[in-house]
């Protein structure tokens, strides 16, 4: 990541975010496109969560396009960073290429989950390098790692549909319902085994199975 951020980087990032917003709005499967086409249909809570996720993805894509591009063009601070790491400048090109590719995939709605996992792995390596090799707090790397973790969870996890729909309690309700069904099946099987183990001539079960006598039958 950048050691220091100036106004030039801020302007470039804002321009990138605006461009990525326009690109994302035109892609199929994008919530931004659906929002512009259908308005607020589907509930405000659902739209708020989906749009928040997409804006986070665009922000991460813009940051990694900027950082990856700085590595590939050989900015002096990036060259000095990888010289301090001690691996070689080839590692700068590899890292920059992965970041550019991951940022490009992060723009496509159907590929954001896998891209978040890829860039999250890069941020795990960056965190370890900054902490163990450069001996400085990996604040920026951990922040990006948290963003990628959230995107990967929202896009890949089985619970993301319930979270995006504004009903996070749905998986818990489903789990409780499955637990109740399992307990009911267990009690049924247990009672059935217990019933088979008892003597038919003893207890109320035998009485219940004995047909009523001729005298007691209703006329």
C-alpha positions as CSV (number, residue, x, y, z in Angstrom):
1,X,0.0,0.0,0.0
2,X,1.0,3.6,-0.2
3,X,3.1,5.0,2.6
4,X,1.5,8.4,2.1
5,X,-1.5,9.5,0.1
6,X,-1.5,12.9,-1.7
7,X,-4.1,14.9,-3.5
8,X,-3.1,13.4,-6.8
9,X,-3.9,9.9,-5.6
10,X,-7.2,11.1,-4.1
11,X,-8.3,12.7,-7.5
12,X,-7.3,9.6,-9.4
13,X,-9.2,7.4,-7.0
14,X,-12.3,9.6,-7.3
15,X,-12.1,9.4,-11.1
16,X,-11.6,5.6,-10.9
17,X,-14.7,5.2,-8.7
18,X,-16.8,7.3,-11.0
19,X,-15.7,5.3,-14.0
20,X,-16.2,2.0,-12.2
21,X,-19.7,3.1,-11.1
22,X,-20.7,3.8,-14.7
23,X,-19.2,0.4,-15.8
24,X,-20.9,-1.5,-13.0
25,X,-24.2,0.1,-13.8
26,X,-24.2,-1.3,-17.3
27,X,-23.3,-4.9,-16.4
28,X,-25.9,-7.6,-16.2
29,X,-26.6,-8.8,-12.7
30,X,-25.6,-5.5,-11.2
31,X,-27.8,-4.2,-8.4
32,X,-26.9,-0.6,-9.5
33,X,-28.5,-1.4,-12.9
34,X,-31.5,-2.9,-11.3
35,X,-31.9,0.1,-9.0
36,X,-31.9,2.5,-11.9
37,X,-34.3,0.4,-13.9
38,X,-36.8,-0.6,-11.2
39,X,-36.5,2.1,-8.5
40,X,-37.1,1.1,-4.9
41,X,-39.0,-2.2,-5.7
42,X,-38.1,-5.0,-3.3
43,X,-38.0,-3.1,0.0
44,X,-35.7,-0.3,1.2
45,X,-33.8,-2.5,3.6
46,X,-32.9,-5.0,0.9
47,X,-31.7,-2.3,-1.5
48,X,-29.7,-0.6,1.2
49,X,-27.7,-3.8,1.9
50,X,-27.2,-4.7,-1.7
51,X,-26.1,-1.2,-2.7
52,X,-23.8,-1.0,0.3
53,X,-22.1,-4.2,-0.8
54,X,-21.7,-3.1,-4.4
55,X,-20.3,0.3,-3.3
56,X,-17.8,-1.5,-1.1
57,X,-16.8,-3.7,-4.0
58,X,-16.3,-0.7,-6.2
59,X,-14.2,1.0,-3.5
60,X,-11.9,-2.0,-3.1
61,X,-11.6,-2.3,-6.9
62,X,-10.6,1.3,-7.2
63,X,-8.0,1.1,-4.5
64,X,-6.4,-2.0,-5.9
65,X,-6.4,-0.6,-9.5
66,X,-4.6,2.4,-8.1
67,X,-2.1,0.4,-5.9
68,X,-1.6,-2.3,-8.5
69,X,-1.0,0.2,-11.2
70,X,1.6,2.0,-9.0
71,X,3.5,-1.2,-8.6
72,X,3.5,-2.0,-12.3
73,X,4.6,1.5,-13.4
74,X,7.4,1.5,-10.8
75,X,6.5,4.4,-8.5
76,X,9.6,5.2,-6.4
77,X,7.9,4.4,-3.1
78,X,6.8,1.0,-4.4
79,X,10.3,0.2,-5.7
80,X,11.7,1.1,-2.3
81,X,9.0,-1.0,-0.5
82,X,9.9,-4.2,-2.4
83,X,13.6,-3.4,-2.0
84,X,13.1,-3.3,1.8
85,X,11.2,-6.6,1.6
86,X,14.3,-8.1,0.0
87,X,12.7,-10.6,-2.4
88,X,13.3,-8.7,-5.6
89,X,11.5,-6.4,-8.0
90,X,10.0,-9.4,-9.8
91,X,7.7,-9.8,-6.8
92,X,6.5,-6.3,-7.3
93,X,5.4,-7.1,-10.9
94,X,3.7,-10.3,-9.7
95,X,1.8,-8.6,-6.9
96,X,0.8,-5.7,-9.1
97,X,-0.5,-8.0,-11.8
98,X,-2.6,-10.0,-9.3
99,X,-4.0,-6.8,-7.8
100,X,-5.0,-5.4,-11.2
101,X,-6.6,-8.7,-12.3
102,X,-8.4,-9.1,-8.9
103,X,-9.7,-5.5,-9.1
104,X,-11.0,-6.1,-12.7
105,X,-12.8,-9.2,-11.6
106,X,-14.2,-7.4,-8.6
107,X,-16.2,-5.2,-10.9
108,X,-18.1,-8.1,-12.4
109,X,-21.0,-9.1,-10.1
110,X,-20.8,-12.8,-10.7
111,X,-17.0,-12.9,-10.0
112,X,-16.8,-10.7,-7.0
113,X,-16.7,-13.6,-4.5
114,X,-13.8,-15.3,-6.0
115,X,-11.9,-12.1,-6.5
116,X,-12.5,-11.1,-2.9
117,X,-10.9,-14.5,-1.8
118,X,-7.9,-13.9,-4.2
119,X,-7.2,-10.4,-3.0
120,X,-7.9,-11.4,0.6
121,X,-5.1,-13.9,0.3
122,X,-2.8,-11.2,-1.0
123,X,-3.7,-9.0,2.0
124,X,-3.0,-11.9,4.4
125,X,0.5,-12.1,2.8
126,X,0.9,-8.3,3.0
127,X,-0.1,-8.3,6.6
128,X,2.5,-10.9,7.5
129,X,5.2,-9.1,5.5
130,X,4.5,-5.7,7.1
131,X,4.4,-7.2,10.6
132,X,7.3,-9.7,10.4
133,X,9.6,-8.2,7.8
134,X,9.0,-4.4,7.8
135,X,8.1,-4.3,11.5
136,X,5.3,-1.8,11.2
137,X,1.6,-2.1,12.0
138,X,-0.3,-3.4,8.9
139,X,-3.3,-1.0,9.3
140,X,-4.1,-0.6,5.6
141,X,-3.6,-4.3,4.8
142,X,-5.9,-5.3,7.7
143,X,-8.5,-2.8,6.6
144,X,-8.6,-4.1,3.1
145,X,-8.6,-7.7,4.4
146,X,-11.7,-6.9,6.4
147,X,-13.4,-5.5,3.4
148,X,-12.5,-8.6,1.3
149,X,-13.7,-10.9,4.0
150,X,-17.0,-9.2,4.2
151,X,-17.5,-9.3,0.4
152,X,-16.5,-13.0,0.2
153,X,-18.9,-13.8,3.0
154,X,-21.8,-11.8,1.4
155,X,-21.2,-13.4,-2.0
156,X,-20.2,-17.0,-1.2
157,X,-21.8,-17.9,2.1
158,X,-25.1,-19.7,2.2
159,X,-26.5,-17.1,4.4
160,X,-25.8,-14.2,2.1
161,X,-29.2,-14.5,0.4
162,X,-31.0,-14.0,3.7
163,X,-28.7,-11.1,4.7
164,X,-29.1,-9.3,1.4
165,X,-32.9,-9.8,1.5
166,X,-33.0,-8.0,4.9
167,X,-34.0,-11.1,6.8
168,X,-30.9,-12.4,8.7
169,X,-33.1,-14.4,11.0
170,X,-34.1,-16.8,8.2
171,X,-31.1,-19.2,8.6
172,X,-31.6,-19.4,12.3
173,X,-35.3,-20.1,11.9
174,X,-34.5,-22.8,9.4
175,X,-32.0,-24.3,11.7
176,X,-34.5,-24.3,14.6
177,X,-37.1,-25.9,12.3
178,X,-34.6,-28.6,11.2
179,X,-33.7,-29.3,14.9
180,X,-37.4,-29.6,15.8
181,X,-37.9,-32.1,12.9
182,X,-34.9,-34.1,14.0
183,X,-36.1,-34.3,17.6
184,X,-39.6,-35.3,16.5
185,X,-38.2,-38.1,14.3
186,X,-35.9,-39.2,17.2
187,X,-38.8,-39.4,19.6
188,X,-40.9,-41.3,17.1
189,X,-38.2,-43.9,16.6
190,X,-37.5,-44.1,20.3
191,X,-41.2,-44.7,21.2
192,X,-41.5,-47.2,18.4
193,X,-38.6,-49.3,19.7
194,X,-40.0,-49.0,23.2
195,X,-43.4,-50.1,22.1
196,X,-42.0,-53.1,20.3
197,X,-40.1,-54.1,23.4
198,X,-43.1,-54.3,25.6
199,X,-45.4,-57.2,26.1
200,X,-48.7,-56.8,24.3
201,X,-50.6,-58.2,27.2
202,X,-49.4,-55.6,29.7
203,X,-50.3,-52.0,30.3
204,X,-52.5,-49.5,28.5
205,X,-51.1,-50.5,25.1
206,X,-52.7,-53.9,25.3
207,X,-55.9,-52.3,26.4
208,X,-55.8,-49.9,23.5
209,X,-55.1,-52.7,21.1
210,X,-57.9,-55.0,22.5
211,X,-61.2,-54.5,20.5
212,X,-64.3,-53.6,22.6
213,X,-66.4,-56.6,23.7
214,X,-69.8,-57.3,22.1
215,X,-71.7,-56.0,25.1
216,X,-69.9,-52.7,25.2
217,X,-70.3,-52.0,21.5
218,X,-72.7,-49.2,20.6
219,X,-76.0,-50.3,19.2
